[in-house]
């Protein structure tokens, strides 16, 4: 079937973000005149899908999924496959099948310029993104000219409470009501009961966690920032996040922390400090504070290494000397400020003009600044292509994102296929 912007398409939606986003996306695609089907792999997928007639439950073991998928693609004359995150097993096999059949694969992810954007790409995201094959020469040649003041890089995470609430609800339903899906296997490394408990704990302790962040930030500013001491920033990710696990060189966060702290001890000036900041959604499944203290003690830099449980990133980046990450999207905020950045993993922003690949002790000794002009061009390229304003988890974020997202999904060309600007 030849697809045009005006022909009727048939979309097969697989797993989406926690909450009602995929249901709203399905309705928007139908209003645009297209067919929509949804495969649900557990009771939580079903609970958030409003139309029972277009819902297809998958209750068999994971090893039967490829055969079942092939049947669904033919039976419903599917032209497009839609999914959130491309590394979980059911999605990886769906992408492979879609390529064999010549179907378009629409991949959604958290925003590369989060928190007020979502990412839309075709074929893959993060380390599988088409961005990995697009060099700065092409980006410069196709990026629209600067049209005014640059869009700000917000300091907050976005719809934090909504995100945590839907995560708790999703895993609570899995734990309590998933008997109808005996073949379901979570793609996470811990049991559903533990995942649910962590989300519930996070919701219940949000006020105390916020107080802990305020106190830790105050101690840090008193002890480092207000005394004018130079510091470098370590940006942690979630160990169970697919970007960290699938597109980085470390199997565990402990491995990254060991490399980070020992690299700092070997290369940084004796009067420099290291601030290690956790991810905003860190849920306590790892004893990160204890790990940092032990590793700093082993490296002989206990007095110069500081642990910060979350908190706002912007004030730290505004005064830091450099930042180090595996491949966190927070690296984009460092680049936006012209901050030297060392990234270890495959990241969409890891371009030669932007990110250092020097050995970590060498980087800490003399962090090289990124090409500020190149990053401004790169960021405009993202805003003109794959970044959709809005969010997955709040009603306001969905309302903002869906019209532009549907327009991109039903367009004939890839979002990165911009014409040369001349």
DRENLUM-657753 format. One record per residue (C-alpha): x, y negated, z negated; residue in three letters. Coordinates in nm, 2 decimals, m for minus. Layout:
N
x->X y->Y z->Z aa->ALA
...
***
This chain:
422
x->0.00 y->0.00 z->0.00 aa->UNK
x->0.14 y->m0.34 z->0.10 aa->UNK
x->0.11 y->m0.58 z->m0.19 aa->UNK
x->0.05 y->m0.95 z->m0.14 aa->UNK
x->m0.05 y->m1.23 z->m0.38 aa->UNK
x->m0.41 y->m1.19 z->m0.27 aa->UNK
x->m0.45 y->m0.81 z->m0.24 aa->UNK
x->m0.61 y->m0.61 z->m0.52 aa->UNK
x->m0.35 y->m0.44 z->m0.74 aa->UNK
x->m0.39 y->m0.16 z->m0.99 aa->UNK
x->m0.19 y->m0.21 z->m1.31 aa->UNK
x->m0.11 y->0.07 z->m1.55 aa->UNK
x->m0.02 y->m0.07 z->m1.90 aa->UNK
x->0.19 y->0.15 z->m2.13 aa->UNK
x->0.30 y->0.04 z->m2.48 aa->UNK
x->0.30 y->m0.33 z->m2.56 aa->UNK
x->0.38 y->m0.56 z->m2.85 aa->UNK
x->0.21 y->m0.49 z->m3.18 aa->UNK
x->m0.13 y->m0.65 z->m3.18 aa->UNK
x->m0.39 y->m0.76 z->m2.92 aa->UNK
x->m0.16 y->m0.90 z->m2.66 aa->UNK
x->m0.19 y->m0.62 z->m2.41 aa->UNK
x->m0.57 y->m0.62 z->m2.44 aa->UNK
x->m0.57 y->m0.99 z->m2.36 aa->UNK
x->m0.33 y->m0.94 z->m2.07 aa->UNK
x->m0.56 y->m0.66 z->m1.93 aa->UNK
x->m0.86 y->m0.89 z->m1.94 aa->UNK
x->m0.67 y->m1.17 z->m1.77 aa->UNK
x->m0.56 y->m0.94 z->m1.49 aa->UNK
x->m0.92 y->m0.82 z->m1.44 aa->UNK
x->m1.04 y->m1.18 z->m1.42 aa->UNK
x->m0.78 y->m1.23 z->m1.15 aa->UNK
x->m0.94 y->m0.95 z->m0.95 aa->UNK
x->m0.71 y->m0.66 z->m1.02 aa->UNK
x->m0.77 y->m0.31 z->m1.16 aa->UNK
x->m0.63 y->m0.23 z->m1.50 aa->UNK
x->m0.57 y->0.10 z->m1.69 aa->UNK
x->m0.41 y->0.15 z->m2.03 aa->UNK
x->m0.23 y->0.46 z->m2.16 aa->UNK
x->m0.24 y->0.49 z->m2.54 aa->UNK
x->0.01 y->0.71 z->m2.72 aa->UNK
x->m0.13 y->0.68 z->m3.07 aa->UNK
x->m0.43 y->0.55 z->m3.26 aa->UNK
x->m0.28 y->0.20 z->m3.29 aa->UNK
x->m0.26 y->0.16 z->m2.92 aa->UNK
x->m0.62 y->0.25 z->m2.90 aa->UNK
x->m0.73 y->0.02 z->m3.19 aa->UNK
x->m0.61 y->m0.29 z->m3.01 aa->UNK
x->m0.75 y->m0.20 z->m2.67 aa->UNK
x->m1.11 y->m0.33 z->m2.62 aa->UNK
x->m1.23 y->m0.15 z->m2.31 aa->UNK
x->m1.29 y->0.23 z->m2.37 aa->UNK
x->m1.36 y->0.29 z->m2.00 aa->UNK
x->m1.01 y->0.19 z->m1.89 aa->UNK
x->m0.83 y->0.37 z->m2.18 aa->UNK
x->m0.64 y->0.69 z->m2.12 aa->UNK
x->m0.52 y->0.87 z->m2.43 aa->UNK
x->m0.20 y->1.07 z->m2.41 aa->UNK
x->m0.20 y->1.34 z->m2.69 aa->UNK
x->0.05 y->1.59 z->m2.56 aa->UNK
x->0.42 y->1.63 z->m2.66 aa->UNK
x->0.67 y->1.38 z->m2.50 aa->UNK
x->0.82 y->1.65 z->m2.28 aa->UNK
x->0.49 y->1.68 z->m2.09 aa->UNK
x->0.47 y->1.30 z->m2.02 aa->UNK
x->0.65 y->1.29 z->m1.68 aa->UNK
x->0.41 y->1.54 z->m1.52 aa->UNK
x->0.10 y->1.36 z->m1.67 aa->UNK
x->0.23 y->1.03 z->m1.55 aa->UNK
x->0.28 y->1.15 z->m1.20 aa->UNK
x->m0.09 y->1.27 z->m1.20 aa->UNK
x->m0.21 y->0.93 z->m1.33 aa->UNK
x->m0.02 y->0.73 z->m1.07 aa->UNK
x->m0.18 y->0.93 z->m0.79 aa->UNK
x->m0.52 y->0.97 z->m0.94 aa->UNK
x->m0.57 y->0.59 z->m1.01 aa->UNK
x->m0.37 y->0.47 z->m0.71 aa->UNK
x->m0.14 y->0.27 z->m0.94 aa->UNK
x->0.06 y->m0.01 z->m0.77 aa->UNK
x->0.22 y->m0.17 z->m1.08 aa->UNK
x->0.35 y->m0.04 z->m1.42 aa->UNK
x->0.36 y->m0.28 z->m1.72 aa->UNK
x->0.55 y->m0.22 z->m2.04 aa->UNK
x->0.71 y->m0.39 z->m2.34 aa->UNK
x->1.08 y->m0.29 z->m2.38 aa->UNK
x->1.24 y->m0.06 z->m2.13 aa->UNK
x->1.45 y->0.18 z->m2.35 aa->UNK
x->1.20 y->0.39 z->m2.54 aa->UNK
x->1.17 y->0.73 z->m2.39 aa->UNK
x->0.82 y->0.71 z->m2.25 aa->UNK
x->0.91 y->0.38 z->m2.08 aa->UNK
x->1.24 y->0.49 z->m1.94 aa->UNK
x->1.08 y->0.79 z->m1.77 aa->UNK
x->0.79 y->0.57 z->m1.64 aa->UNK
x->1.05 y->0.33 z->m1.49 aa->UNK
x->1.22 y->0.62 z->m1.31 aa->UNK
x->0.89 y->0.75 z->m1.18 aa->UNK
x->0.78 y->0.41 z->m1.06 aa->UNK
x->1.10 y->0.36 z->m0.86 aa->UNK
x->1.05 y->0.70 z->m0.69 aa->UNK
x->0.70 y->0.60 z->m0.59 aa->UNK
x->0.80 y->0.24 z->m0.49 aa->UNK
x->0.59 y->0.08 z->m0.76 aa->UNK
x->0.66 y->m0.26 z->m0.92 aa->UNK
x->0.77 y->m0.24 z->m1.28 aa->UNK
x->0.68 y->m0.54 z->m1.50 aa->UNK
x->0.90 y->m0.55 z->m1.82 aa->UNK
x->0.81 y->m0.78 z->m2.11 aa->UNK
x->1.05 y->m0.86 z->m2.39 aa->UNK
x->1.10 y->m1.12 z->m2.67 aa->UNK
x->1.21 y->m1.45 z->m2.52 aa->UNK
x->1.57 y->m1.49 z->m2.42 aa->UNK
x->1.51 y->m1.85 z->m2.54 aa->UNK
x->1.30 y->m1.75 z->m2.84 aa->UNK
x->1.11 y->m1.84 z->m3.04 aa->UNK
x->0.86 y->m2.03 z->m2.82 aa->UNK
x->0.90 y->m1.82 z->m2.50 aa->UNK
x->0.85 y->m1.46 z->m2.39 aa->UNK
x->1.06 y->m1.29 z->m2.12 aa->UNK
x->0.91 y->m1.15 z->m1.80 aa->UNK
x->1.13 y->m0.95 z->m1.56 aa->UNK
x->1.09 y->m0.68 z->m1.30 aa->UNK
x->1.27 y->m0.35 z->m1.33 aa->UNK
x->1.45 y->m0.40 z->m1.66 aa->UNK
x->1.54 y->m0.63 z->m1.95 aa->UNK
x->1.84 y->m0.71 z->m2.17 aa->UNK
x->2.13 y->m0.50 z->m2.05 aa->UNK
x->1.91 y->m0.36 z->m1.77 aa->UNK
x->1.80 y->m0.71 z->m1.66 aa->UNK
x->1.85 y->m0.83 z->m1.30 aa->UNK
x->2.04 y->m1.12 z->m1.47 aa->UNK
x->2.33 y->m0.88 z->m1.53 aa->UNK
x->2.40 y->m0.88 z->m1.16 aa->UNK
x->2.34 y->m1.26 z->m1.10 aa->UNK
x->2.66 y->m1.46 z->m1.11 aa->UNK
x->2.70 y->m1.83 z->m1.20 aa->UNK
x->2.76 y->m1.92 z->m0.83 aa->UNK
x->2.41 y->m1.80 z->m0.74 aa->UNK
x->2.26 y->m1.96 z->m1.05 aa->UNK
x->2.42 y->m2.30 z->m0.96 aa->UNK
x->2.30 y->m2.27 z->m0.60 aa->UNK
x->1.93 y->m2.20 z->m0.69 aa->UNK
x->1.87 y->m2.38 z->m1.01 aa->UNK
x->1.64 y->m2.68 z->m0.98 aa->UNK
x->1.81 y->m3.02 z->m1.06 aa->UNK
x->1.79 y->m3.16 z->m1.41 aa->UNK
x->1.45 y->m3.34 z->m1.44 aa->UNK
x->1.50 y->m3.51 z->m1.77 aa->UNK
x->1.58 y->m3.44 z->m2.14 aa->UNK
x->1.67 y->m3.08 z->m2.20 aa->UNK
x->1.41 y->m2.86 z->m2.38 aa->UNK
x->1.50 y->m2.83 z->m2.75 aa->UNK
x->1.62 y->m2.50 z->m2.90 aa->UNK
x->1.38 y->m2.46 z->m3.20 aa->UNK
x->1.51 y->m2.37 z->m3.54 aa->UNK
x->1.23 y->m2.13 z->m3.64 aa->UNK
x->1.15 y->m1.78 z->m3.54 aa->UNK
x->0.80 y->m1.85 z->m3.42 aa->UNK
x->0.49 y->m1.65 z->m3.52 aa->UNK
x->0.66 y->m1.48 z->m3.81 aa->UNK
x->0.36 y->m1.40 z->m4.03 aa->UNK
x->0.15 y->m1.28 z->m3.73 aa->UNK
x->0.44 y->m1.06 z->m3.62 aa->UNK
x->0.48 y->m0.90 z->m3.96 aa->UNK
x->0.11 y->m0.86 z->m4.01 aa->UNK
x->0.05 y->m0.68 z->m3.68 aa->UNK
x->0.36 y->m0.46 z->m3.74 aa->UNK
x->0.22 y->m0.36 z->m4.08 aa->UNK
x->m0.13 y->m0.29 z->m3.94 aa->UNK
x->0.01 y->m0.09 z->m3.65 aa->UNK
x->0.22 y->0.14 z->m3.87 aa->UNK
x->m0.06 y->0.16 z->m4.13 aa->UNK
x->m0.30 y->0.30 z->m3.87 aa->UNK
x->m0.03 y->0.55 z->m3.75 aa->UNK
x->0.01 y->0.67 z->m4.11 aa->UNK
x->m0.35 y->0.70 z->m4.20 aa->UNK
x->m0.55 y->0.77 z->m3.88 aa->UNK
x->m0.33 y->0.93 z->m3.61 aa->UNK
x->m0.46 y->1.29 z->m3.62 aa->UNK
x->m0.61 y->1.26 z->m3.28 aa->UNK
x->m0.26 y->1.22 z->m3.12 aa->UNK
x->m0.08 y->1.54 z->m3.24 aa->UNK
x->0.20 y->1.50 z->m2.98 aa->UNK
x->0.30 y->1.14 z->m3.08 aa->UNK
x->0.66 y->1.09 z->m3.17 aa->UNK
x->0.79 y->0.75 z->m3.29 aa->UNK
x->1.09 y->0.61 z->m3.10 aa->UNK
x->1.22 y->0.48 z->m3.43 aa->UNK
x->1.49 y->0.65 z->m3.64 aa->UNK
x->1.28 y->0.65 z->m3.96 aa->UNK
x->0.94 y->0.81 z->m4.04 aa->UNK
x->0.62 y->0.61 z->m3.99 aa->UNK
x->0.55 y->0.61 z->m4.36 aa->UNK
x->0.88 y->0.44 z->m4.43 aa->UNK
x->0.83 y->0.19 z->m4.15 aa->UNK
x->0.48 y->0.11 z->m4.29 aa->UNK
x->0.62 y->0.07 z->m4.64 aa->UNK
x->0.89 y->m0.17 z->m4.52 aa->UNK
x->0.63 y->m0.39 z->m4.33 aa->UNK
x->0.40 y->m0.39 z->m4.64 aa->UNK
x->0.69 y->m0.48 z->m4.87 aa->UNK
x->0.79 y->m0.76 z->m4.63 aa->UNK
x->0.44 y->m0.91 z->m4.63 aa->UNK
x->0.41 y->m0.88 z->m5.01 aa->UNK
x->0.75 y->m1.03 z->m5.09 aa->UNK
x->0.75 y->m1.31 z->m4.83 aa->UNK
x->0.73 y->m1.59 z->m5.10 aa->UNK
x->1.02 y->m1.43 z->m5.30 aa->UNK
x->1.22 y->m1.37 z->m4.99 aa->UNK
x->1.17 y->m1.73 z->m4.89 aa->UNK
x->1.29 y->m1.84 z->m5.24 aa->UNK
x->1.60 y->m1.62 z->m5.21 aa->UNK
x->1.68 y->m1.78 z->m4.87 aa->UNK
x->1.64 y->m2.13 z->m5.01 aa->UNK
x->1.87 y->m2.05 z->m5.30 aa->UNK
x->2.13 y->m1.88 z->m5.08 aa->UNK
x->2.13 y->m2.17 z->m4.84 aa->UNK
x->2.17 y->m2.42 z->m5.12 aa->UNK
x->2.46 y->m2.23 z->m5.26 aa->UNK
x->2.62 y->m2.21 z->m4.92 aa->UNK
x->2.58 y->m2.58 z->m4.86 aa->UNK
x->2.71 y->m2.67 z->m5.20 aa->UNK
x->3.00 y->m2.43 z->m5.17 aa->UNK
x->3.10 y->m2.47 z->m4.81 aa->UNK
x->2.92 y->m2.73 z->m4.60 aa->UNK
x->2.92 y->m3.02 z->m4.86 aa->UNK
x->3.29 y->m2.96 z->m4.94 aa->UNK
x->3.36 y->m3.00 z->m4.57 aa->UNK
x->3.51 y->m2.65 z->m4.54 aa->UNK
x->3.52 y->m2.50 z->m4.19 aa->UNK
x->3.32 y->m2.18 z->m4.13 aa->UNK
x->3.24 y->m1.93 z->m3.86 aa->UNK
x->2.90 y->m1.77 z->m3.82 aa->UNK
x->2.83 y->m1.40 z->m3.79 aa->UNK
x->2.48 y->m1.34 z->m3.63 aa->UNK
x->2.34 y->m1.00 z->m3.73 aa->UNK
x->2.06 y->m0.82 z->m3.55 aa->UNK
x->1.83 y->m0.54 z->m3.65 aa->UNK
x->2.01 y->m0.21 z->m3.64 aa->UNK
x->1.71 y->m0.03 z->m3.50 aa->UNK
x->1.66 y->m0.29 z->m3.22 aa->UNK
x->1.69 y->m0.14 z->m2.88 aa->UNK
x->1.91 y->m0.42 z->m2.76 aa->UNK
x->2.17 y->m0.36 z->m3.03 aa->UNK
x->2.16 y->0.02 z->m3.00 aa->UNK
x->2.13 y->0.06 z->m2.62 aa->UNK
x->2.35 y->m0.23 z->m2.50 aa->UNK
x->2.62 y->m0.27 z->m2.76 aa->UNK
x->2.93 y->m0.07 z->m2.86 aa->UNK
x->2.83 y->m0.01 z->m3.22 aa->UNK
x->2.62 y->0.28 z->m3.34 aa->UNK
x->2.55 y->0.11 z->m3.68 aa->UNK
x->2.55 y->m0.23 z->m3.82 aa->UNK
x->2.82 y->m0.12 z->m4.06 aa->UNK
x->3.05 y->m0.07 z->m3.76 aa->UNK
x->2.99 y->m0.43 z->m3.64 aa->UNK
x->3.03 y->m0.57 z->m3.99 aa->UNK
x->3.37 y->m0.39 z->m4.03 aa->UNK
x->3.49 y->m0.53 z->m3.70 aa->UNK
x->3.36 y->m0.88 z->m3.78 aa->UNK
x->3.51 y->m0.91 z->m4.13 aa->UNK
x->3.84 y->m0.75 z->m4.05 aa->UNK
x->3.88 y->m0.96 z->m3.74 aa->UNK
x->3.81 y->m1.27 z->m3.95 aa->UNK
x->4.07 y->m1.16 z->m4.21 aa->UNK
x->4.33 y->m1.10 z->m3.94 aa->UNK
x->4.28 y->m1.41 z->m3.73 aa->UNK
x->4.11 y->m1.69 z->m3.90 aa->UNK
x->4.30 y->m1.97 z->m4.08 aa->UNK
x->4.34 y->m1.92 z->m4.45 aa->UNK
x->4.11 y->m2.22 z->m4.53 aa->UNK
x->3.83 y->m2.10 z->m4.30 aa->UNK
x->3.52 y->m1.92 z->m4.42 aa->UNK
x->3.28 y->m1.67 z->m4.26 aa->UNK
x->2.90 y->m1.69 z->m4.31 aa->UNK
x->2.71 y->m1.37 z->m4.22 aa->UNK
x->2.34 y->m1.44 z->m4.15 aa->UNK
x->2.08 y->m1.17 z->m4.13 aa->UNK
x->1.80 y->m1.14 z->m3.87 aa->UNK
x->1.48 y->m1.32 z->m3.96 aa->UNK
x->1.29 y->m0.99 z->m3.95 aa->UNK
x->1.54 y->m0.78 z->m4.15 aa->UNK
x->1.33 y->m0.56 z->m4.38 aa->UNK
x->1.58 y->m0.42 z->m4.63 aa->UNK
x->1.62 y->m0.08 z->m4.48 aa->UNK
x->2.00 y->m0.14 z->m4.49 aa->UNK
x->2.19 y->m0.26 z->m4.80 aa->UNK
x->2.35 y->m0.54 z->m4.60 aa->UNK
x->2.45 y->m0.76 z->m4.89 aa->UNK
x->2.63 y->m0.47 z->m5.06 aa->UNK
x->2.80 y->m0.37 z->m4.74 aa->UNK
x->2.93 y->m0.72 z->m4.67 aa->UNK
x->3.07 y->m0.76 z->m5.03 aa->UNK
x->3.25 y->m0.42 z->m5.01 aa->UNK
x->3.40 y->m0.49 z->m4.66 aa->UNK
x->3.51 y->m0.84 z->m4.76 aa->UNK
x->3.67 y->m0.70 z->m5.08 aa->UNK
x->3.85 y->m0.43 z->m4.87 aa->UNK
x->3.98 y->m0.70 z->m4.63 aa->UNK
x->4.10 y->m0.93 z->m4.91 aa->UNK
x->3.86 y->m1.21 z->m4.81 aa->UNK
x->3.59 y->m1.19 z->m5.08 aa->UNK
x->3.61 y->m1.56 z->m5.17 aa->UNK
x->3.58 y->m1.66 z->m4.80 aa->UNK
x->3.29 y->m1.45 z->m4.69 aa->UNK
x->2.93 y->m1.55 z->m4.76 aa->UNK
x->2.60 y->m1.36 z->m4.71 aa->UNK
x->2.29 y->m1.54 z->m4.61 aa->UNK
x->1.96 y->m1.35 z->m4.60 aa->UNK
x->1.78 y->m1.51 z->m4.31 aa->UNK
x->1.69 y->m1.88 z->m4.32 aa->UNK
x->1.71 y->m2.15 z->m4.05 aa->UNK
x->1.98 y->m2.10 z->m3.80 aa->UNK
x->2.00 y->m2.45 z->m3.65 aa->UNK
x->2.16 y->m2.63 z->m3.95 aa->UNK
x->2.43 y->m2.36 z->m3.96 aa->UNK
x->2.50 y->m2.38 z->m3.59 aa->UNK
x->2.52 y->m2.76 z->m3.61 aa->UNK
x->2.82 y->m2.74 z->m3.84 aa->UNK
x->2.99 y->m2.40 z->m3.76 aa->UNK
x->3.32 y->m2.37 z->m3.58 aa->UNK
x->3.21 y->m2.06 z->m3.38 aa->UNK
x->2.96 y->m1.77 z->m3.37 aa->UNK
x->3.00 y->m1.40 z->m3.33 aa->UNK
x->2.73 y->m1.15 z->m3.23 aa->UNK
x->2.68 y->m0.82 z->m3.06 aa->UNK
x->2.42 y->m0.95 z->m2.81 aa->UNK
x->2.16 y->m1.14 z->m3.01 aa->UNK
x->1.94 y->m1.39 z->m2.83 aa->UNK
x->2.06 y->m1.63 z->m3.11 aa->UNK
x->2.38 y->m1.66 z->m2.91 aa->UNK
x->2.18 y->m1.88 z->m2.67 aa->UNK
x->2.13 y->m2.14 z->m2.95 aa->UNK
x->2.50 y->m2.14 z->m3.01 aa->UNK
x->2.57 y->m2.20 z->m2.64 aa->UNK
x->2.31 y->m2.47 z->m2.63 aa->UNK
x->2.51 y->m2.66 z->m2.89 aa->UNK
x->2.85 y->m2.60 z->m2.71 aa->UNK
x->2.96 y->m2.36 z->m2.99 aa->UNK
x->3.24 y->m2.11 z->m2.91 aa->UNK
x->3.07 y->m1.76 z->m2.89 aa->UNK
x->3.21 y->m1.41 z->m2.89 aa->UNK
x->2.97 y->m1.13 z->m2.79 aa->UNK
x->3.05 y->m0.76 z->m2.80 aa->UNK
x->2.75 y->m0.61 z->m2.61 aa->UNK
x->2.59 y->m0.64 z->m2.28 aa->UNK
x->2.39 y->m0.97 z->m2.29 aa->UNK
x->2.22 y->m1.17 z->m2.02 aa->UNK
x->2.42 y->m1.48 z->m2.12 aa->UNK
x->2.76 y->m1.31 z->m2.13 aa->UNK
x->2.89 y->m1.49 z->m1.83 aa->UNK
x->3.27 y->m1.57 z->m1.79 aa->UNK
x->3.21 y->m1.94 z->m1.82 aa->UNK
x->3.01 y->m1.91 z->m2.14 aa->UNK
x->3.12 y->m1.62 z->m2.37 aa->UNK
x->3.47 y->m1.53 z->m2.48 aa->UNK
x->3.59 y->m1.17 z->m2.45 aa->UNK
x->3.91 y->m1.23 z->m2.64 aa->UNK
x->4.01 y->m0.98 z->m2.92 aa->UNK
x->3.83 y->m1.10 z->m3.23 aa->UNK
x->4.14 y->m1.21 z->m3.43 aa->UNK
x->4.25 y->m1.41 z->m3.13 aa->UNK
x->3.91 y->m1.57 z->m3.10 aa->UNK
x->3.89 y->m1.66 z->m3.47 aa->UNK
x->4.24 y->m1.82 z->m3.45 aa->UNK
x->4.15 y->m2.05 z->m3.17 aa->UNK
x->3.78 y->m2.02 z->m3.05 aa->UNK
x->3.74 y->m2.14 z->m2.69 aa->UNK
x->3.45 y->m2.37 z->m2.62 aa->UNK
x->3.20 y->m2.27 z->m2.35 aa->UNK
x->3.15 y->m2.47 z->m2.03 aa->UNK
x->2.87 y->m2.69 z->m2.15 aa->UNK
x->2.76 y->m2.80 z->m1.80 aa->UNK
x->2.75 y->m2.43 z->m1.69 aa->UNK
x->2.52 y->m2.34 z->m1.98 aa->UNK
x->2.28 y->m2.63 z->m1.91 aa->UNK
x->2.25 y->m2.50 z->m1.56 aa->UNK
x->2.20 y->m2.14 z->m1.68 aa->UNK
x->1.94 y->m2.24 z->m1.93 aa->UNK
x->1.74 y->m2.44 z->m1.66 aa->UNK
x->1.76 y->m2.13 z->m1.44 aa->UNK
x->1.60 y->m1.92 z->m1.72 aa->UNK
x->1.33 y->m2.17 z->m1.78 aa->UNK
x->1.25 y->m2.18 z->m1.41 aa->UNK
x->1.24 y->m1.80 z->m1.37 aa->UNK
x->1.19 y->m1.54 z->m1.65 aa->UNK
x->1.09 y->m1.75 z->m1.96 aa->UNK
x->0.72 y->m1.79 z->m2.01 aa->UNK
x->0.61 y->m2.05 z->m2.28 aa->UNK
x->0.40 y->m1.89 z->m2.55 aa->UNK
x->0.41 y->m1.58 z->m2.77 aa->UNK
x->0.27 y->m1.24 z->m2.83 aa->UNK
x->0.14 y->m1.25 z->m3.18 aa->UNK
x->m0.08 y->m1.56 z->m3.24 aa->UNK
x->m0.39 y->m1.66 z->m3.05 aa->UNK
x->m0.24 y->m1.99 z->m2.96 aa->UNK
x->0.08 y->m1.83 z->m2.83 aa->UNK
x->m0.12 y->m1.58 z->m2.62 aa->UNK
x->m0.35 y->m1.85 z->m2.48 aa->UNK
x->m0.04 y->m2.05 z->m2.37 aa->UNK
x->0.15 y->m1.75 z->m2.22 aa->UNK
x->m0.12 y->m1.56 z->m2.03 aa->UNK
x->m0.21 y->m1.79 z->m1.74 aa->UNK
x->0.16 y->m1.84 z->m1.63 aa->UNK
x->0.24 y->m1.47 z->m1.70 aa->UNK
x->m0.04 y->m1.34 z->m1.48 aa->UNK
x->0.07 y->m1.58 z->m1.20 aa->UNK
x->0.42 y->m1.44 z->m1.22 aa->UNK
x->0.30 y->m1.08 z->m1.23 aa->UNK
x->0.08 y->m1.12 z->m0.92 aa->UNK
x->0.33 y->m1.32 z->m0.72 aa->UNK
x->0.49 y->m1.13 z->m0.43 aa->UNK
x->0.85 y->m1.22 z->m0.51 aa->UNK
x->1.08 y->m1.14 z->m0.81 aa->UNK
x->1.09 y->m1.44 z->m1.05 aa->UNK
x->1.47 y->m1.47 z->m1.00 aa->UNK
x->1.44 y->m1.51 z->m0.62 aa->UNK
x->1.46 y->m1.89 z->m0.62 aa->UNK
x->1.55 y->m2.06 z->m0.29 aa->UNK
x->1.88 y->m2.24 z->m0.27 aa->UNK
x->1.85 y->m2.60 z->m0.37 aa->UNK
x->2.07 y->m2.72 z->m0.08 aa->UNK
***
